[in-house]
Amino acid sequence: MAVENTPARIGKSVEIRGEVKGSEDLIVDGHVEGTISLSESRLTIGPNANVAADLTAKDILILGRVQGNVVASGRVELRAGCAVEGDIRAMRLSVEDNAGFRGKVDLTQGANTSKAPEVPSPAPAGGVA
């Protein structure tokens, strides 16, 4: 019997230099240099991982070391013990205590970020001025 939705895995003894692309969930526990792009999938950087790459995915969970920019269309989670050096751009960000992070954060609000919502001016206090 085949197990469905089991994520692909890059083991801790595996080293990759270049571009990793895919359309399924991926767990990286090894060493990757370059880029990792999973536009509609979940990327997990395991506790043994040492990644020097720009990351792009729907959701990204980081438990290990990452040097590079992180872009998620959904959520980025930085867990305790991780070390991230680079900018993060996502819809949501979760940072646990003892997670290491150095960089900038851009929490985008979707396609309407260019226009601020209009706020009506408050009515004068006490009636007519």
C-alpha positions in Angstrom: 0.0 0.0 0.0 1.5 3.4 -1.1 1.5 6.3 1.3 0.1 9.4 -0.2 1.4 12.9 0.4 4.7 11.8 1.9 7.2 14.7 1.4 10.4 14.1 -0.6 13.5 14.2 1.6 17.1 15.3 1.1 19.1 13.4 3.7 21.7 14.9 6.0 24.6 13.3 4.1 23.4 14.7 0.8 25.0 17.9 -0.7 23.4 19.8 -3.6 24.8 22.8 -5.5 22.4 24.4 -8.0 18.7 24.8 -8.4 16.1 22.6 -6.7 12.6 22.8 -8.1 9.5 20.8 -7.4 5.7 20.6 -7.0 5.6 18.4 -3.9 6.5 19.0 -0.2 10.2 18.7 0.6 12.2 18.2 3.7 15.9 19.3 3.5 18.2 17.8 6.2 21.4 18.1 4.2 23.5 20.8 2.6 22.1 22.9 -0.3 23.7 25.8 -2.1 21.8 27.8 -4.8 18.0 28.1 -4.9 15.0 26.0 -3.7 11.7 26.8 -5.4 8.5 25.0 -4.5 5.8 27.5 -5.5 2.7 25.6 -4.3 4.3 23.3 -1.7 5.6 23.2 1.9 9.4 23.3 2.5 10.9 22.1 5.7 14.5 22.9 6.6 15.4 20.2 9.1 17.5 20.6 12.3 20.6 19.1 10.6 20.3 21.2 7.5 22.9 23.8 6.4 21.4 25.8 3.5 23.0 28.6 1.6 20.2 29.3 -0.8 17.2 31.6 -1.6 14.0 29.8 -0.6 10.6 30.1 -2.3 7.6 28.0 -1.3 4.0 28.3 -0.2 4.9 27.5 3.5 8.4 27.3 5.0 9.3 25.7 8.3 12.9 26.3 9.4 14.6 24.3 12.2 18.2 24.4 10.9 20.6 27.0 9.4 19.7 29.2 6.4 21.7 31.9 4.7 19.6 33.5 2.0 16.3 35.2 1.4 13.0 33.5 2.3 9.8 34.1 0.3 6.5 32.4 1.1 3.1 33.0 -0.3 1.7 31.7 3.0 3.5 31.2 6.3 7.1 31.2 7.5 7.9 29.5 10.9 11.2 30.0 12.7 11.6 27.3 15.4 13.7 27.3 18.5 17.4 26.6 17.7 17.3 27.7 14.0 19.6 30.4 12.6 18.4 32.5 9.6 20.5 35.2 7.9 18.5 36.9 5.2 15.3 38.8 4.4 11.9 37.2 4.9 8.8 38.1 2.8 5.6 36.3 3.7 1.9 36.7 4.5 2.5 35.4 8.1 5.5 34.9 10.3 5.9 32.8 13.4 9.0 33.1 15.5 9.6 30.9 18.6 11.8 31.8 21.5 15.5 31.1 20.9 15.2 31.3 17.1 18.1 33.2 15.6 17.3 35.7 12.9 19.2 38.6 11.2 17.5 40.4 8.3 14.5 42.4 7.3 10.8 41.3 7.4 8.1 42.2 4.8 4.7 40.9 5.8 2.7 41.5 2.6 -1.0 41.7 2.7 -1.8 40.4 -0.7 -2.4 42.1 -4.1 -3.9 45.3 -2.6 -0.7 46.4 -0.7 -0.2 49.4 -3.0 -3.3 51.2 -1.8 -4.0 52.0 1.8 -7.6 51.6 3.0 -9.6 54.8 3.2 -10.5 55.9 6.7 -13.4 58.3 7.2 -12.5 61.5 9.0 -14.0 61.6 12.5 -17.1 63.7 13.1 -16.5 66.9 15.1 -17.2 66.4 18.8 -20.2 68.2 20.3 -22.2 68.5 17.1 -21.8 71.3 14.5 -18.7 73.3 14.6 
